């Protein structure tokens, strides 16, 4: 499935606005925080999206979302 393909119906043709959107920059994390819910921190997933692609996604979401939360693993592990 391509970038954001699972949300395409929400972004194209459905005019309802979202209150929150959560974007996971990377699941990677080298910390072991006791209360962390990132159960995939040790697993390798697909390559992270580049900064240009994240900007495109955020620009698409902007008119439809009140609050945007960047989440996931340790953001400094993202290559960009």
N, C-alpha and C positions, 0 to 999 in steps of 0.2 A: 504494500500500500504506500503510495507516495506521500509527500509532506502534506499534512492536514487533510488528506483525502477522506478520512473518517468524519470530518466536520464540514465537508463541502455543502451538504444540504442545509446546514444551519447558516452558512455564510452566503449561499446563493439561493434566492427564492423564498427565504423565510425572513420576514421583516421584523420578527420579535427581537427585542434587545435583550442582551445578557447582562446580568449584574456583575458577575465575576468571570474572569478567564484566568486559568492557571497554565503557565507555560514552563515546561521543564527544560532548562538550558542544557543540562547534562545529568545523567544519572550517576556519573562517576564521583566517587568520594574516597578520600584516603583517611578520613576521620572515623572514629568508632563511638559516636555520641550515644549515651545510654538511652535517651528518649527518642531517638531518631526513628521515623517510620519509613525511611528509604530502604526497603528490603532488597532492592536490586543494586545496592552500592558496590557489591563485589563482582557483579556480572557485567560482561561486555555486551553492549547492544550495538545498534547501528551507529555509524559515524555521526557526530553532532553536526547540526546545521551550521552553515557559515553565517557570519554577521549580516551579510546582505540578505540572505533568506529570512532571518529572524525579523529584520526591518520590514520586509514585504508582508510577513504574517501579521506583525503588529499594526501596520498601516491598514490592512484589510479588516482587522478586528476593531480598530479605533472608533468607527462610527456606531458600533453595536455593543460596546462594553463600557460599563462605568468604571470598574476596577480591574486592573491587570496585576497579577502576582507572578513574579519570576521565582520558580521553585526548582527543586531537584537536589542534586548532589552539591559538591563544592564548586562554586562558579569559577574559581581561579584555575580549575583543571581544564576548563574549556580552552581549546587551542588559540582562540582569538580573544 
